[in-house]
Amino acid sequence: MNRIYLDNAATTKLHPKVLEAMLPYLKDDFGNPSSIHSYGRKVKAAIEETRELVAEFISCDASEIYFTSSGTEANNFVLFGIAETGLTELNRKKLLTTKIEHKSVIDPFNELTKSGFNVNFLDVNSNGILVEEVLLENLTGNDISLVSVIHTNNETGIKNDIPQLLGIVKKYNAYFHTDAVQSFGKEPLDVKELCIDSLTGSAHKIHGPKGIGFAYVKNGTPMSPLIYGGSQERNRRAGTENVAGIIGFGEAVKLADKEMQTRSEYVRRLRQYFINGLSLLNSRGIKINETKNNSPYVLSVTFLPDYYKADSESMLMYLDINGIAASSGAACTSGTVKPSHVIKAMHNDDKLASATIRFSFSAENTFEEIDSVLEVLQKMLKNIKK
């Protein structure tokens, strides 16, 4: 059986050039970057070169880039860092986010409520977008510290209009963060053009290694450390750096910079081909969760309960048995299958949330693979048709 991997929003395959770049730092160049001797200095220089590379990629200063262990840690680092410092220095304790964020944003905000912060989880419309009116309704008072809105949703690929939302938030002197883990390296991101305060990304979504992410934090943004015990990352993130991971991240960014447009155009065609095939299977019983400005890398499909006896766990098991890897959403729930909180927030319907599958692409996927997936889906739908 040929296996087909359509879960690239969870992680992507490591690029051979990334592995090649990492190997010296797993073997001969093993020095601790905090050491003052030549072994340490050589590794430290490589880290700083990568920091400059990532900074140039999103148009910021190298001093504004902080390497972390993942996109999840990067989000925690920013959210706790800005919120807690904002409370200490400015006595601001109101925080805003949306109901469709990744768990690495939702859970930190839930924790902050236990520390006395006032957190509002904002509704999105049926298209999965935070609209201007809802944001304005919640921008009340003079104690708003931080607003966090996801750039590209990890379950649907739906994108928020960050410049529009940011323009509103700045009138209230609040800081603005966006989780860009699903868009970094897949589309141009210019933080100076966005005028954003913080942004996060991760290497393993763009054919880099797992265990390495970053946070951009604009100079002047109030921040406190999340991890203590060392002076690394300018005293804001203690711990010996994941050197090989950072170097691999840099190589993945180089490749993304060179191939981003080509990859995007290819997967956009691939995604539309898949949608056309699904329409031929059942144009009324299959709903695509998308907007016109959707990421081409993610396809969220709901098998409508009026037509199918569908639940995501059974469907994913069927696909896996037939050699196809997909998911019901984020891969951060210890291998469990849970109804999509994103679809539930969009439609307030548990049945729709439980009947939704995410297919996500990379430039390594082929049209022949999509044909094979459609054949398997056709058989599956016959079995679950009402």
C-alpha positions in Angstrom: 0.0 0.0 0.0 1.3 3.4 -1.0 0.9 5.8 2.0 -0.3 9.3 1.4 0.5 12.1 3.8 -2.0 14.9 4.0 -1.4 16.2 7.5 1.3 18.8 6.7 -0.3 21.4 9.0 0.6 19.1 11.9 4.2 18.7 10.6 6.1 18.5 7.4 8.8 16.1 6.2 12.4 17.3 6.9 14.0 18.6 3.8 17.3 16.8 2.9 19.2 20.1 2.8 18.0 21.0 6.2 19.3 17.7 7.6 22.6 18.3 5.8 23.0 21.7 7.4 22.2 20.4 10.9 24.6 17.4 10.9 27.9 19.3 11.6 26.2 20.7 14.7 25.3 17.3 15.9 28.8 16.0 15.4 31.9 18.1 15.3 30.6 21.6 16.1 29.2 20.6 19.5 30.3 23.6 21.6 28.0 25.3 24.1 27.3 28.8 22.6 27.6 30.3 26.1 31.2 29.2 26.4 33.9 31.8 25.7 36.4 29.4 24.1 36.7 28.8 20.3 34.2 25.9 20.3 31.5 28.0 21.9 32.3 31.2 19.9 32.0 29.3 16.6 28.5 27.9 17.5 27.4 31.3 18.9 28.3 33.0 15.6 26.3 30.4 13.6 23.2 31.1 15.9 23.5 34.8 15.4 23.8 34.4 11.6 20.6 32.4 11.7 18.9 35.1 13.8 19.8 37.7 11.3 18.5 35.4 8.5 15.1 35.0 10.2 14.9 38.7 11.0 15.6 39.7 7.4 13.0 37.2 6.2 10.2 39.1 8.1 11.9 42.6 7.9 12.9 43.2 11.5 16.0 43.7 13.6 17.9 40.6 14.7 17.6 41.8 18.3 13.8 41.3 18.0 14.0 37.5 17.3 13.9 35.0 20.2 14.4 31.3 19.6 12.2 29.0 21.5 11.6 25.2 21.6 8.4 25.4 19.5 5.6 27.6 18.3 3.7 26.6 21.4 6.4 27.9 23.7 6.8 31.1 21.6 3.1 31.8 22.1 3.4 31.2 25.8 6.5 33.3 26.0 4.8 36.3 24.3 1.4 36.1 26.0 2.6 35.6 29.6 5.5 38.0 29.0 3.4 40.9 27.7 0.4 40.4 30.0 2.4 40.1 33.2 4.7 43.0 32.5 1.7 45.1 31.3 0.0 44.5 34.7 3.1 45.3 36.7 4.1 48.4 34.8 0.8 49.8 33.5 -1.8 48.2 35.8 -3.6 46.8 32.7 -5.3 43.4 33.1 -7.8 43.2 30.2 -6.9 40.7 27.4 -8.7 39.9 24.2 -8.4 36.8 21.9 -10.8 34.7 19.8 -12.5 31.4 20.2 -10.7 29.9 17.2 -7.1 30.2 18.4 -4.7 27.4 18.7 -4.7 25.8 22.1 -1.2 27.3 22.7 -3.0 30.6 22.9 -6.3 29.6 24.4 -4.8 27.7 27.3 -2.3 30.4 28.4 -5.2 32.9 28.4 -7.2 30.5 30.6 -4.3 30.3 33.0 -4.0 34.1 33.1 -7.6 34.3 34.3 -6.5 32.4 37.4 -4.1 35.3 38.1 -6.7 37.9 38.0 -6.7 38.9 34.4 -9.9 39.8 32.6 -9.9 37.7 29.4 -12.6 38.0 26.7 -12.8 35.2 24.1 -14.4 36.8 21.1 -16.9 35.2 18.8 -16.1 34.9 15.1 -18.6 34.9 12.2 -19.8 31.8 10.3 -16.8 32.3 8.0 -14.4 31.9 11.0 -13.3 35.6 10.9 -13.1 38.1 13.7 -15.1 41.1 12.4 -14.5 44.7 13.2 -17.8 45.2 15.0 -17.1 42.4 17.6 -13.6 43.7 18.3 -14.9 47.3 18.8 -17.6 46.1 21.2 -14.9 44.6 23.4 -12.4 47.5 23.2 -13.8 49.3 26.2 -12.0 50.9 29.1 -8.4 52.0 29.4 -6.9 48.9 30.9 -6.6 46.8 27.7 -3.1 45.3 27.7 -3.0 42.7 24.9 -5.0 41.5 21.9 -4.1 38.2 20.2 -5.6 37.1 16.9 -4.5 34.2 14.8 -3.1 35.0 11.4 -4.0 31.8 9.5 -6.2 29.3 11.3 -4.5 25.9 11.8 -7.7 23.9 11.3 -9.4 25.7 8.4 -6.7 27.9 6.7 -9.0 30.9 7.1 -7.1 34.1 7.4 -8.0 37.2 9.6 -7.5 40.7 8.2 -4.6 41.5 10.6 -3.9 45.0 9.3 -7.5 46.1 9.6 -7.8 44.7 13.2 -4.4 46.1 14.2 -5.5 49.6 13.0 -8.4 49.4 15.5 -6.5 48.0 18.4 -3.7 50.6 18.2 -6.2 53.4 18.9 -6.5 51.9 22.4 -2.7 51.7 23.0 -2.9 47.9 23.4 -0.3 45.5 22.2 -1.1 43.2 19.4 0.1 39.6 18.9 -0.6 37.2 16.1 0.1 33.4 15.9 1.6 33.0 12.4 2.7 29.4 12.8 0.6 28.3 9.8 1.6 31.2 7.6 5.3 31.8 8.4 7.4 30.7 5.4 4.3 30.0 3.3 3.5 33.6 2.4 5.2 37.0 2.7 5.2 38.4 6.2 6.6 41.9 6.8 6.3 42.9 10.5 7.3 46.5 9.8 4.6 46.8 7.2 2.1 45.2 9.6 3.3 47.4 12.5 2.7 44.4 14.7 4.1 44.0 18.3 4.7 40.3 18.2 4.5 37.3 15.9 5.3 33.6 16.3 6.4 30.9 13.9 7.8 27.3 13.9 10.3 25.4 11.8 8.6 22.0 11.4 5.7 23.5 9.4 8.1 24.5 6.6 10.2 21.3 6.3 12.5 22.3 9.2 13.2 20.3 12.4 10.8 19.8 15.3 11.7 21.4 18.6 12.5 24.9 17.4 10.4 28.0 17.0 10.7 31.7 17.4 9.0 34.8 18.6 9.3 38.2 17.1 8.9 40.9 19.8 9.1 44.5 18.7 11.8 46.5 20.5 10.1 48.5 23.3 7.4 45.9 23.9 7.2 45.2 27.7 8.3 41.6 28.3 9.2 39.4 31.2 10.9 35.9 30.9 8.9 32.7 30.9 11.9 30.5 31.7 14.6 31.5 34.3 18.1 30.2 35.0 20.4 31.7 32.4 21.2 34.8 30.3 20.5 33.3 26.9 18.3 35.1 24.4 19.1 38.5 26.0 18.0 37.4 29.5 14.5 36.6 28.3 14.6 32.9 27.6 17.0 30.8 29.8 18.5 27.5 28.6 21.1 26.2 26.3 20.1 26.8 22.8 19.0 24.0 20.5 21.9 24.7 18.1 21.3 22.1 15.4 17.6 23.0 15.5 18.3 26.7 15.0 20.7 26.0 12.1 18.1 23.7 10.5 15.5 26.4 11.0 17.8 28.8 9.1 18.2 26.4 6.2 14.4 25.9 6.0 13.9 29.7 5.9 16.5 29.9 3.1 14.5 27.3 1.1 11.2 29.0 1.9 12.5 32.3 0.7 13.6 30.8 -2.6 10.6 28.5 -3.2 7.7 30.1 -1.4 5.9 31.4 -4.4 6.4 28.3 -6.4 5.2 26.1 -3.6 2.2 28.2 -2.9 1.0 28.3 -6.5 1.4 24.5 -6.8 -0.5 23.6 -3.6 -3.2 26.1 -4.6 -3.8 24.1 -7.8 -3.6 20.9 -5.9 -6.2 22.1 -3.3 -8.6 23.3 -6.0 -8.3 19.9 -7.8 -9.2 18.2 -4.6 -12.2 20.5 -4.1 -13.4 19.9 -7.7 -13.2 16.1 -7.0 -15.2 16.4 -3.8 -17.9 18.4 -5.6 -18.3 15.5 -8.1 -18.7 13.1 -5.2 -21.5 15.1 -3.6 -21.9 18.8 -4.3 -24.6 19.2 -1.6 -23.5 16.9 1.2 -19.9 18.1 1.5 -19.1 21.6 2.8 -15.7 23.3 2.4 -14.9 25.6 5.3 -13.1 28.4 3.5 -13.1 32.1 2.5 -11.8 33.7 -0.7 -8.5 34.6 1.1 -7.9 31.0 2.4 -4.5 29.5 2.8 -3.9 27.1 -0.1 -2.2 24.7 2.3 -5.3 23.7 4.3 -8.6 22.2 3.3 -11.3 21.8 6.0 -14.1 19.5 4.9 -17.4 18.9 6.7 -19.5 15.9 5.8 -23.0 17.2 6.5 -25.1 15.2 9.0 -28.2 15.5 6.8 -26.4 13.3 4.3 -23.9 11.2 6.2 -23.6 9.3 9.5 -20.2 10.9 10.0 -17.8 11.2 12.9 -14.2 12.4 12.5 -12.7 9.6 14.5 -14.2 6.8 12.4 -13.5 8.6 9.2 -9.8 9.2 10.1 -9.4 5.5 11.1 -10.9 4.4 7.8 -8.6 6.7 5.9 -5.6 5.5 7.9 -6.4 1.9 7.2 -6.4 2.8 3.5 -3.0 4.5 3.8 -4.1 8.1 4.1 -3.0 10.4 6.9 -5.3 13.3 7.7 -6.6 14.9 10.9 -9.5 16.5 12.7 -7.6 19.5 13.7 -4.5 20.4 15.7 -2.1 17.7 16.6 -1.7 18.9 20.2 -4.2 16.7 22.1 -2.0 13.7 22.9 -3.2 11.6 19.9 -6.8 12.0 20.8 -9.6 12.8 18.3 -11.8 15.7 19.5 -14.5 17.7 17.7 -13.1 20.8 16.2 -13.5 23.8 18.6 -12.9 26.0 15.5 -15.9 24.6 13.5 -18.0 24.7 16.7 -17.2 28.4 17.2 -18.1 29.1 13.6 -21.4 27.3 13.5 -22.3 26.6 17.2 -23.0 23.0 16.1 -21.4 19.9 17.7 -22.5 17.6 14.9 -20.7 19.7 12.3 -17.6 19.9 14.5 -17.6 16.2 14.9 -17.9 15.5 11.1 -15.0 17.7 10.0 -11.7 16.5 8.6 -8.6 18.6 7.8 -6.5 17.7 4.8 -3.3 19.8 4.6 -0.8 19.9 1.8 2.9 20.4 0.9 4.6 20.8 -2.4 5.6 17.1 -2.2 2.0 15.9 -2.6 0.9 15.0 -6.1 -2.3 15.1 -8.2 -2.1 11.3 -8.5 -2.3 11.1 -4.7 -5.4 13.3 -4.7 -7.0 10.9 -7.2 -6.3 8.0 -4.9 -7.7 9.9 -1.9 -10.9 10.7 -3.8 -11.3 7.0 -4.7 -11.1 6.0 -1.0 -13.4 8.8 0.0 -16.0 7.7 -2.5 -16.0 4.2 -1.0 -16.1 5.6 2.6 -19.1 7.9 1.8 -21.1 4.9 0.4 -20.6 3.2 3.7 -21.8 6.2 5.8 -24.5 7.5 3.6 -27.9 8.0 5.2 
